[in-house]
Each structure stands twice: as C-alpha cells, then as structure tokens.
Amino acid sequence: MKPLNDRVLVKRLESEEKTAGGLFIPDAAKEKPSKGEIVACGPGKLNDKGERVAMEVKPGDVVLFAKYAGT
C-alpha cells in the first residue's frame, strides 16, 4: 500500500498490560492506543508554486495521534 500526497499509514502499537505501579489492566478497561508506528508515507504535499514539500516523518517513526483522528 502506498499513500498519496501527504497521507500516512499508521499501525497502532499495543497498549501496556501493566501500569507503572505494577497493576494489571483487564482487557475490558483498556482503551485503544493513541500511539503508532508509521508503516508508509506519501511523497509530500504540493505547495502554491507546484513544488513538492517533503514529509517530516518516515517509515519506522513512532507517532502520537488523536483518539478519533483519521478513518
């Protein structure tokens, strides 16, 4: 899969099984993680002059994203 323009494909990273205090989190209480690894990214967006602006991220980078970002 190859995203177009300034789009990225993100794979969610698994959430922690245990808290910092040592408590285990049951599956029912876990939230979807808002942290992921970039799998693929497009070549970048075209600016007003028609020049391509390169992406600031690359595959392999770990990113944070909003809970309801993207579809």
N, C-alpha and C positions, 0 to 999 in steps of 0.2 A: 504494500500500500504506500503510495506517495502523496502526501498532502500538497495542495496547490497554494500558491502565493504565500501569505503569512500565517498559514494554519499549521498546527502541530498535532501529533498523535501521542497521547499520554497513556501509559499503563499505570493503573493505581498500584501503590505499594501496600502490602498487607499491614494492618494496624497491629499495635503491640498486644501481646497476650497477657502481659503483666504490667502493673503500674510501677512507678518508681519506688513506692513503699513496699512492694512485694505482693500486692493483692492481685489475684487472677480475675480477669474480666470475662464474664459469661458472654456467649455469642449473642444472646438477646439484648444485651446492653451496649454492644459495640456500635459505633457509628461508622459510616463509610469513610475511609481515609481521604483527606484532602491533600495528600502528598503523592506524587507520582514521578515516574521516570519517563523522559522523552524517548519515544521509540523512533519517530521520524518527524522531519520538519520540512516545510516547503522552502523554495529558494528565496523568498522575501517579498515585500510589497513594492509596487511601483510608486514613486513619488510624483509630484506635479510635473516634473521635467521629463518623465518617462524613464528615469534611471531606477534600477533595482536596488533597494536598500536591504542589505544582508540581515539575516536573523541574528539575534543576540544569543540564542540558545542553540545547542547542537544535540544530536542523539547521545544518550548516556547521562545528560544532566538531570538532576533531581529538582523538581519544582513544586511549589505550593500553589493551589488554586482554590477558588471559591466553591462553597458547598454545592451550589446549583449552577456552576459555570459550564457552558458547553452542552451539547446534546449528543 
